[in-house]
Amino acid sequence: MSSSILCSNAALRNAWYAVARSIDVAAAPKSVTLLGTKVVLYRAGAGVVAAPDRCPHREAPLSAGHIGSDGCLVCPYHGWAFGDGGHCVRVPSTADSVPPPPRAHLTTFAAQEKYGLVWLCVGTPVGNPPVIPNEDDPAYRRINTPVDVWQCSATRMADNFLDITHFPFVHLGTFGRSQDTVVPKLQLEELDNGWYGYKYDVRAANSPLGTLVSGQAGEIVERSMSSGFHLPFDVRSTIAYHTGLQHILLLLSAPIDDVTSYFTFVVWRNDDFSMSAEEIIRFDLAIGAEDKRMLEQLDGVLPLDKTTLVNAQADKASVEWRRRLHESMSAG
């Protein structure tokens, strides 16, 4: 695969990606890169503004600027100021009575906030971010985590998050130690709200850290789970315990370029809110660290064709995700 297969693909550029937490776009502009495109995020007026990270005057990085007392983004080079919708509101070298040049206004990208995250599209938006109905259920609380940078392709991340066969080998330090390596025959199905994947039961090692999260004692804990995908790279993992506790994970990978990605995950839980959010996500962060160590050893974009990789029956979800992703990218 060429080095720009992801960054240049129209279908991928027309999709939505989580690139920052909402709380991280506040008092100062924030720089992000999505599919090779450098973007500045800043908050003004109606919400978050996303624009190319270059001033149209002399191409200074706007992310190196600051938010002025009037709430506008101020360029660090000549002080040009930009407000809601990327509109240029001030050119300090020009008299106030003279309006900014028409081409001084920023060309903006589509951005929205959902689940405590800023979602960005650097093309023409098609569809919407994935649906998590638990967001609107008062029985559940949402916990956000920082956005991290992984030195691997988003394609490999989504493939990994759909896979349960690596659990007994990659996650020995968290929950995989006592899991059976043999995977029962998987049946793919429409799950709910646009998610597609499979359901399964897992016997997981109940480490001291895992005990806090599951609320159960004993060396082994039974978990009914599902794993599903939403194109291009979103994966949802649901975990249900016999006690009625549910732990829902939204795993989000966004390609900075073909081989570097942002990663964040969001948790929804219907617990009694007595445990701190920090304690709850400590276990999931440890699991993510194990995935990251493994994935950062893999080179390049995951092959999406039918012949390069060898697959087993347990890879059905990944095979279907890769088929649909390849079809979408080819159509785009």
C-alpha positions as CSV (number, residue, x, y, z in Angstrom):
1,M,0.0,0.0,0.0
2,S,1.2,3.5,-0.8
3,S,2.2,5.8,2.1
4,S,-0.8,8.1,1.5
5,I,-3.6,5.6,1.1
6,L,-5.5,6.8,4.1
7,C,-4.8,10.6,4.0
8,S,-5.8,11.0,0.4
9,N,-8.9,8.9,0.4
10,A,-12.1,10.9,-0.1
11,A,-14.4,8.5,1.8
12,L,-12.1,8.7,4.9
13,R,-11.9,12.5,4.6
14,N,-15.7,12.7,4.6
15,A,-16.0,10.8,7.9
16,W,-16.1,12.1,11.5
17,Y,-13.3,11.5,14.0
18,A,-12.8,12.4,17.6
19,V,-9.6,14.5,17.8
20,A,-9.8,16.2,21.2
21,R,-11.8,16.4,24.4
22,S,-14.1,19.4,24.7
23,I,-12.4,20.5,27.9
24,D,-9.1,20.8,26.0
25,V,-10.5,23.4,23.6
26,A,-11.1,26.3,25.9
27,A,-8.7,29.0,27.0
28,A,-6.2,28.5,24.2
29,P,-6.2,27.4,20.6
30,K,-5.4,23.7,20.0
31,S,-3.5,22.2,17.1
32,V,-4.5,18.8,15.7
33,T,-3.6,16.9,12.6
34,L,-6.2,14.7,10.9
35,L,-5.4,12.7,7.7
36,G,-2.3,14.8,7.1
37,T,-4.3,18.1,7.4
38,K,-3.1,20.6,10.1
39,V,-6.1,22.1,11.9
40,V,-6.5,24.7,14.6
41,L,-9.4,24.3,17.0
42,Y,-10.7,27.2,19.1
43,R,-13.9,28.1,20.9
44,A,-15.9,31.1,19.7
45,G,-19.5,32.2,19.8
46,A,-21.7,29.2,19.0
47,G,-19.1,26.5,19.7
48,V,-15.8,25.1,18.4
49,V,-14.3,26.4,15.2
50,A,-12.0,24.2,13.1
51,A,-9.9,25.8,10.4
52,P,-6.6,25.3,8.6
53,D,-3.7,26.0,11.0
54,R,-2.4,28.8,8.9
55,C,-3.2,32.5,8.8
56,P,-4.3,33.6,5.3
57,H,-2.1,36.7,5.7
58,R,1.5,35.3,6.0
59,E,0.8,31.6,6.9
60,A,1.8,31.8,10.5
61,P,0.4,28.8,12.6
62,L,-2.7,30.1,14.3
63,S,-2.4,27.5,17.0
64,A,0.6,29.4,18.2
65,G,-1.6,32.4,18.8
66,H,-3.9,33.2,21.7
67,I,-7.5,33.9,22.6
68,G,-8.0,37.6,23.1
69,S,-10.1,39.3,25.7
70,D,-13.0,39.5,23.1
71,G,-12.9,35.8,22.7
72,C,-11.3,35.9,19.2
73,L,-8.3,33.9,18.0
74,V,-5.3,36.2,17.5
75,C,-2.6,35.3,15.1
76,P,0.9,35.4,16.7
77,Y,2.6,37.1,13.7
78,H,0.6,40.3,12.9
79,G,-2.4,40.1,15.3
80,W,-5.1,39.4,12.9
81,A,-8.2,38.2,14.8
82,F,-10.7,35.6,13.9
83,G,-14.1,35.0,15.6
84,D,-17.2,32.8,15.2
85,G,-17.2,30.9,12.0
86,G,-13.6,31.8,11.2
87,H,-14.7,35.4,10.3
88,C,-11.8,37.8,10.3
89,V,-12.9,40.7,12.7
90,R,-9.7,42.7,13.0
91,V,-6.6,43.7,11.1
92,P,-4.5,45.8,13.5
93,S,-2.5,47.5,10.7
94,T,-5.7,48.8,9.1
95,A,-8.1,51.5,10.3
96,D,-11.2,50.2,12.1
97,S,-13.3,51.8,9.4
98,V,-11.8,49.6,6.7
99,P,-13.2,46.0,6.6
100,P,-10.8,43.0,6.3
101,P,-10.1,41.7,2.8
102,P,-12.7,39.2,1.7
103,R,-10.1,36.4,1.5
104,A,-9.0,37.1,5.1
105,H,-11.8,34.9,6.5
106,L,-10.8,31.4,7.4
107,T,-12.2,28.4,5.4
108,T,-13.6,26.2,8.2
109,F,-14.0,22.5,8.6
110,A,-17.1,20.8,10.0
111,A,-16.8,20.3,13.7
112,Q,-19.2,19.2,16.4
113,E,-19.2,18.2,20.1
114,K,-20.6,14.9,21.3
115,Y,-19.8,12.6,24.3
116,G,-17.5,15.2,25.7
117,L,-15.3,15.2,22.5
118,V,-14.7,17.4,19.6
119,W,-15.5,15.6,16.3
120,L,-13.8,16.8,13.1
121,C,-14.4,16.2,9.4
122,V,-11.8,17.6,6.9
123,G,-13.9,16.8,3.9
124,T,-17.7,16.9,3.2
125,P,-19.4,15.2,6.1
126,V,-21.2,12.0,5.3
127,G,-23.3,10.5,8.1
128,N,-22.8,11.2,11.8
129,P,-20.6,10.1,14.7
130,P,-21.7,6.8,16.2
131,V,-24.8,6.5,18.4
132,I,-24.4,5.5,22.1
133,P,-28.0,5.7,23.6
134,N,-26.6,5.3,27.1
135,E,-25.5,8.9,26.9
136,D,-29.1,10.0,27.5
137,D,-29.9,7.5,30.2
138,P,-29.6,9.0,33.7
139,A,-28.8,5.6,35.1
140,Y,-25.4,5.8,33.4
141,R,-22.5,8.1,33.9
142,R,-20.0,9.0,31.2
143,I,-16.2,9.1,31.8
144,N,-13.8,10.6,29.3
145,T,-10.1,9.9,29.0
146,P,-7.3,11.9,27.5
147,V,-6.6,11.8,23.8
148,D,-3.3,9.9,23.3
149,V,-1.0,9.5,20.2
150,W,-0.2,6.0,19.1
151,Q,2.6,5.2,16.6
152,C,0.5,2.9,14.5
153,S,-2.1,3.0,11.8
154,A,-5.8,3.4,12.7
155,T,-6.5,0.4,10.6
156,R,-4.5,-1.8,12.9
157,M,-6.2,-0.3,16.0
158,A,-9.7,-1.0,14.8
159,D,-8.7,-4.5,13.8
160,N,-7.2,-5.1,17.2
161,F,-10.2,-3.8,19.1
162,L,-12.6,-6.1,17.2
163,D,-10.4,-9.1,18.0
164,I,-10.7,-11.3,21.2
165,T,-8.1,-13.9,20.3
166,H,-5.2,-11.7,21.4
167,F,-6.7,-11.5,25.0
168,P,-4.8,-14.5,26.5
169,F,-1.5,-13.3,25.0
170,V,-1.4,-9.5,25.0
171,H,-3.5,-8.9,28.2
172,L,-1.7,-11.2,30.6
173,G,-1.2,-8.3,33.1
174,T,-4.9,-7.4,33.3
175,F,-7.6,-9.9,32.5
176,G,-6.4,-12.4,29.8
177,R,-4.5,-14.8,32.0
178,S,-7.2,-17.4,32.6
179,Q,-9.0,-17.0,29.3
180,D,-9.5,-20.1,27.0
181,T,-7.6,-19.6,23.7
182,V,-10.2,-21.5,21.7
183,V,-12.9,-19.2,20.4
184,P,-16.4,-20.6,19.8
185,K,-17.9,-20.1,16.3
186,L,-18.8,-16.4,15.9
187,Q,-22.1,-15.2,14.4
188,L,-22.0,-11.7,13.0
189,E,-25.2,-9.6,13.3
190,E,-26.7,-6.2,13.4
191,L,-26.3,-5.2,17.1
192,D,-28.1,-1.9,17.6
193,N,-28.0,1.7,16.6
194,G,-25.9,1.1,13.5
195,W,-23.3,-1.2,15.2
196,Y,-22.4,-4.5,13.5
197,G,-20.4,-7.3,15.1
198,Y,-20.9,-10.2,17.5
199,K,-21.8,-11.3,21.0
200,Y,-19.8,-13.7,23.2
201,D,-19.1,-14.8,26.7
202,V,-15.7,-14.4,28.4
203,R,-14.2,-15.9,31.5
204,A,-11.7,-13.2,32.6
205,A,-9.0,-13.2,35.2
206,N,-10.3,-11.0,38.1
207,S,-7.1,-9.1,39.1
208,P,-7.3,-6.8,42.1
209,L,-7.7,-3.8,39.8
210,G,-10.3,-5.7,37.8
211,T,-12.2,-6.5,41.0
212,L,-12.7,-2.8,41.7
213,V,-14.2,-2.4,38.3
214,S,-16.4,-5.5,38.2
215,G,-17.5,-5.2,41.8
216,Q,-17.1,-9.0,42.2
217,A,-14.7,-11.2,44.2
218,G,-13.1,-14.4,43.1
219,E,-10.3,-15.2,40.7
220,I,-12.5,-15.5,37.7
221,V,-15.4,-13.3,36.6
222,E,-17.9,-14.1,33.9
223,R,-18.7,-11.4,31.4
224,S,-21.2,-11.3,28.6
225,M,-19.8,-9.0,25.9
226,S,-20.3,-7.7,22.4
227,S,-17.9,-6.1,20.0
228,G,-19.1,-4.0,17.0
229,F,-17.8,-1.5,14.5
230,H,-19.0,1.7,12.9
231,L,-17.1,2.8,9.9
232,P,-14.4,3.8,9.4
233,F,-12.6,3.1,12.7
234,D,-15.0,3.3,15.7
235,V,-15.4,0.2,17.8
236,R,-17.8,-0.4,20.7
237,S,-17.3,-3.0,23.4
238,T,-20.1,-3.8,25.8
239,I,-19.5,-5.7,29.0
240,A,-22.4,-7.0,31.1
241,Y,-22.1,-8.8,34.5
242,H,-24.7,-11.1,36.1
243,T,-25.1,-8.4,38.8
244,G,-26.7,-6.1,36.3
245,L,-23.7,-3.9,36.0
246,Q,-22.9,-2.7,32.5
247,H,-19.6,-1.2,31.3
248,I,-19.7,0.2,27.8
249,L,-16.5,1.2,26.0
250,L,-16.4,3.5,22.9
251,L,-12.9,3.0,21.4
252,L,-12.0,5.8,18.9
253,S,-9.1,5.8,16.5
254,A,-8.4,8.9,14.3
255,P,-5.6,8.8,11.6
256,I,-3.1,11.7,12.0
257,D,-1.5,10.2,9.0
258,D,-1.3,6.7,7.6
259,V,0.8,5.3,10.5
260,T,0.1,7.6,13.4
261,S,-3.2,8.0,15.2
262,Y,-5.1,9.6,18.0
263,F,-6.7,7.3,20.5
264,T,-9.3,7.9,23.2
265,F,-12.0,5.9,24.8
266,V,-15.2,6.8,26.6
267,V,-16.8,4.7,29.3
268,W,-20.5,4.6,30.3
269,R,-21.5,2.7,33.5
270,N,-24.7,2.1,35.3
271,D,-23.1,1.8,38.7
272,D,-24.0,3.7,41.9
273,F,-21.4,6.4,41.2
274,S,-19.6,5.6,44.5
275,M,-16.3,4.8,42.9
276,S,-14.2,7.6,41.5
277,A,-13.9,7.9,37.7
278,E,-10.1,7.7,38.1
279,E,-10.3,4.3,39.8
280,I,-12.7,3.0,37.1
281,I,-10.6,3.9,34.1
282,R,-7.3,2.8,35.7
283,F,-8.1,-0.8,34.6
284,D,-9.1,0.2,31.1
285,L,-6.0,2.4,30.8
286,A,-3.8,-0.5,31.8
287,I,-5.5,-2.7,29.1
288,G,-5.0,0.0,26.5
289,A,-1.4,0.3,27.4
290,E,-1.0,-3.4,26.7
291,D,-2.6,-2.9,23.3
292,K,-0.4,0.1,22.5
293,R,2.8,-1.8,23.3
294,M,1.8,-4.5,20.9
295,L,0.4,-2.4,18.1
296,E,3.4,0.0,18.0
297,Q,5.5,-3.0,16.9
298,L,3.5,-3.4,13.7
299,D,4.5,-1.5,10.6
300,G,2.4,0.3,8.0
301,V,-1.3,0.2,7.1
302,L,-3.2,-3.0,7.7
303,P,-3.7,-4.7,4.3
304,L,-7.4,-4.5,3.4
305,D,-7.3,-6.9,0.4
306,K,-8.5,-10.5,0.6
307,T,-5.2,-12.4,0.0
308,T,-2.4,-10.7,1.9
309,L,-3.4,-11.7,5.4
310,V,-4.2,-15.2,6.6
311,N,-7.5,-15.4,8.6
312,A,-9.1,-17.9,10.9
313,Q,-12.8,-18.4,11.8
314,A,-12.3,-16.2,14.9
315,D,-11.3,-13.3,12.6
316,K,-14.8,-13.0,11.0
317,A,-15.6,-9.6,12.5
318,S,-12.3,-8.1,11.3
319,V,-12.7,-9.7,7.8
320,E,-16.1,-8.1,7.5
321,W,-15.0,-4.7,8.8
322,R,-12.0,-4.8,6.4
323,R,-14.4,-5.7,3.5
324,R,-16.7,-2.9,4.2
325,L,-13.9,-0.4,4.8
326,H,-12.2,-1.3,1.5
327,E,-15.6,-1.1,-0.3
328,S,-16.2,2.3,1.2
329,M,-12.8,3.6,0.4
330,S,-13.0,2.3,-3.2
331,A,-16.4,3.9,-3.7
332,G,-15.1,7.2,-2.3
